[in-house]
Structures are given as structure tokens and as C-alpha cells.
Amino acid sequence: MAYLATAGTGSPGRAGSALSGRTAAAIGWSWPSTLVVVSLLAAWEVAVRSGTIQGLLAPAPSAIGRILIGLLASGVMPVQLGATLLRVAGGLALGAGTGTVVGLVMGWSEKARLTLDPIVAALHPIPKIALFPLLIVLLGVGERSKVAAISIAAFFPATISTMGGVRAMNPVHLDLARVYGASTWQLFRRVLLPGSLPIVLGGLRIAANVAFLSTIAVEMVAAQTGLGALLWQSWQLFRIEQLYATLLIITFVGIGLGTMIRWVSARSAPWLSERQGAG
Amino acid sequence: MVNAQPRTGQEPGSRPSPNGTKSEVGVHCRDLRCTFSSERGSVTALDGVTFSARPHEFVCVVGPSGCGKSTLLRAIAGLVVPTSGSIIYEGALSQPRGGLVVQEHGTFPWMSVLDNVAFGLEMRGMPKAERRALAMDYIEKVGLAEFAHHYPHELSVGMRQRVAIGRAFVSDPPMFLMDEPFGALDAQTRWVLQAELLRIWSEHRKLVLFVTHDVQEAVLLGDRVLVLTGRPGRIREDIHVPLDRPRDARRGHHLLNELTWHIWRLLEQEVQEGLAVR
């Protein structure tokens, strides 16, 4: 995303539409990229067929493709994909939702920040996945412990960035709201929330990433369903083509998640999407 | 009348309601003192500021940089609580709303021009259709009709200041508080906006407190010019400008020049005294 940032900054005045074109080009897929990928795949295919690399450990793309189509058609993959997406969505909604609210409170109230910030700072560095065994003890082996682990992971980036977003608010905007007589609710809804939105959305992107990562990890350890479970099972049963096929699907889910967050950002903050590539 | 200071911005038990306030107010500051303390010690921004401004006056405030001009404005806006002294809003039952226009960042980036201008009306609870219609009138008055649905980042700095001015006037507050609204503009844009400000103000004729570092601007716009001393700010001189509007500095009116030079000399003394102290 570093490239995006450079494309977005230094955009004075009314260059909005021209820039959004450039930004789209920066995000989007291009013909040269396709060419690189296709050539690599072709080289791989040739290398396997000619026996240069061992097909057992690195099966030919065509073989992986066949297995992938089989998994999709038989319904195995859609079911596992659905299980994973459900967990990501649940964990993200719960974790990032709570995190945003807590972050808003911490950003706004000095007292809340002084009380909670040390606690957040102390808990944040813990690799959240390390809490998973404890969560199983507390909540059982079912879905609850999994969604809890994912939520906790998503909670922290959402909290920290929302707090930062509120604190980074331009004080002039708060002054204006007060002088024009905004009520607490009006201040929150019309000034504080949209004003901190760019940073909140940035945090949401990280939270979504972390939620997905945690979902796969949790599924590898303790689930019968989901892409993570399928991945782990592939290794245990030594179904290498299935391993590759699952990784491919995971990659696409990751990309899809990012695209979705960008789309949400562009919809909820149109003044940003034109200027800064959706925060 | 309400003694708004030094503690809260309001009378005990009263809520800021536009209904209790007349549509215009005068401001009386008496012995106003503002001290800010931080870990690095305390700074007195204002010390013993006393003046009155009548409901229809256009009062400009000039002074050396760092003299507390903005603090004075913020205190009157109710954004800063004075350490001691009092601000009395004649004709108001509570802290009156102000039409605040600041130098920079005075528009909300997440609102269209229309919503920005209608902001004050929205805060007052005016229904959407009504406030939009009213805001459109003022958007036309400040010459931005084509840009009503644009976002501030698509506008020039001067156009954004027009948005802020439109918002201040459409809200029709009992007083206007302007903190160097044209400070970031180039000379030509500033002339145009000064004239527009006066034109719109002449339809409202309510108290304006206009902070500027530009002496000529102060003399061109104000009925009165308050010259503040260097930090801590006190009133050095309260100058009446006995000239009809519109005034044109470019044509070099005799009295206009006299006043400008007079204020310049006052400021120069203040700046030099400030340097001597250090």
C-alpha cells in the first residue's frame, strides 16, 4: 500500500477525478502483471512435466487446477469457505465493533483513556492466539471459543486506531461544533465520527486482516470445518494438490476481504476515496 | 443579562437556548484575564481587558502576534474560560451562539458545501428541506451556487472561506466571531472577500468581532479598532473609525491613511517594547 500513499499525497485542489483514475490503476490488475503470473505458471508446468522439479511436492498447476475444480464442484470447498467466512464475519463484527466503541470513548474521555490505556497497552502485545487454549477451557470446544479468539484479535487494532482517530481530530472542528451549539449526540454523529473515520477505517482494514489470520490459525488447531481445517487435513493426509488449492482459495479470500473494506471505505467516506485512495 | 464568567458559560440551571436570547447581543468585557498553565510554567495571554461592543458594531482587534487576540475571541465564544474578570452578553440569557469563522480548516471535509453551510441550522434542529433551501440562498450569496454539492477539498482556500462565511450568516447568530478569516488568502482574493463580507453583513448588522493582524484590513472594515498591547494583552487604544463604507484603501483616503499609520506606530512600539523586555 506504500505506492498508494504516494499516489494519494500531494494532490492539491480539484485533481480529484484524475487522481481517482490513477488510484484505480494502482490498485487494479494490469496486463503486465497477468503476463508475469501466466509465464511463471507456464514455467512451473513445464518444469514439472519435464521432471525438473518433483511433482509430488510441487504438483503441476494443471493438476492443482483439476483438484480445485473437483473440490468446488463437489461442494467441499464452498462449505469450508462458508464456515471460515462466517467465523471471520462474526469475530470481526464483535471485535471491531466493540473496539470502535471503546476506542471512541477512550479518545473522547481523558479519564477513560488514563484508566484503560495502560490495560490495552499491556494486553496488546500478547499474541492473541496464545489465549485460545484458555478460551477453550472457558467457553468449550465449540464455535464460541473460536469466535471469541478472533474477536479479541480484531478488538485491539480497532480500539487503538479509533482512539488515535478521535485524538487526531482537528480541534477547530470541535470548536465550530461547540460554538454553533451542537448537542452531544450531534457532535458525535456529525463531527467526531466522520472526523475520525479515515483512521478508524485504516484500523478496520488491519482488524479484518488480523481476524482472517486468527480464523485460519484457530481452524488449523481446533476445527473440523473451515479453510484452516482443510489446509491442515491436506498436510496430514498428504494431499498436496488439495493443500495448494486451499491456499489459492485463502489468497482470494484475503484479497476479497481487502477489496470489500476498500469498497465500504469508499462508500462511507466519499470525500476521502477521491483524495487518498479510501484511507 | 448574564454574567457568563468566570465559572461556567451559563447561568446556573439555565441551558443554552436560542429562544432565551435576543437575535442580537452586545458584549461587555471587564478586567478579563486569561492565564494558561502547563508543565513548563504559566503564560498570561490577557491581562485586564476591558471594553464594550454594541450590538450593531463591527469591531476589529489588532495587536502584535501572540498578544492574545485569538484568546479574547475564544473567551467571548465560550471556548475558553477566563481566569478572572467577566464577560456580559447584553441581551442574552445564556452563552449566545456565535457565527465563528476561522483562518484555516473552518469547513468540515466530510460535508458537502451545502451541508457545511447548513451546519448551524442543523445544530438548531431545523428540518432538512427547510435548512437546505435557506443554505442555498446563502451559497448563492457567496457565489458558490455551482459548487453546492462539492466537497471542500475540491475548492480553493478562498472558496472555503466563502463557505465558512455563508455558514456564519445563514445561521443568523446574535454575534459573529472572526479569527483572521482572510489571513491565508492572497491580496486580490482578500479584497473581494472583504467587500462580500461587508455586503452580507450590512443585511444583518449584528456585532462582529474581527481579529486580524492586517492593520489596513482593520481600518477598512471596522467601526472601531481595538489595539492590543504585546503579551499579556491589554487594550492599548480604542480607535473609532468615522468613515462611511465602502472604503477603498487603494485610492488612498487621507483619514484612512492617517489611522493606518497611527495604528502601525502603536504596534511598532509594542513590538519594540516586547523585544526590549527580552
Interface residues (C-beta under 8 A of the other chain):
Chain A: G13 R14 G16 N170 V172 H173 D175 L176 A177 R178 V179 Y180 G181 A182 S183 Q186 R190 V191 P194 G195 L197 A269 P270 W271 E274 R275
Chain B: P16 P18 R74 A77 G78 L79 R97 G98 L100 V102 E104 H105 G106 F108 P109 W110 M111 F119 G120 E122 M123 R124 Y151 P152 H153 E154 L155 S156 R167 S171 P173 L177
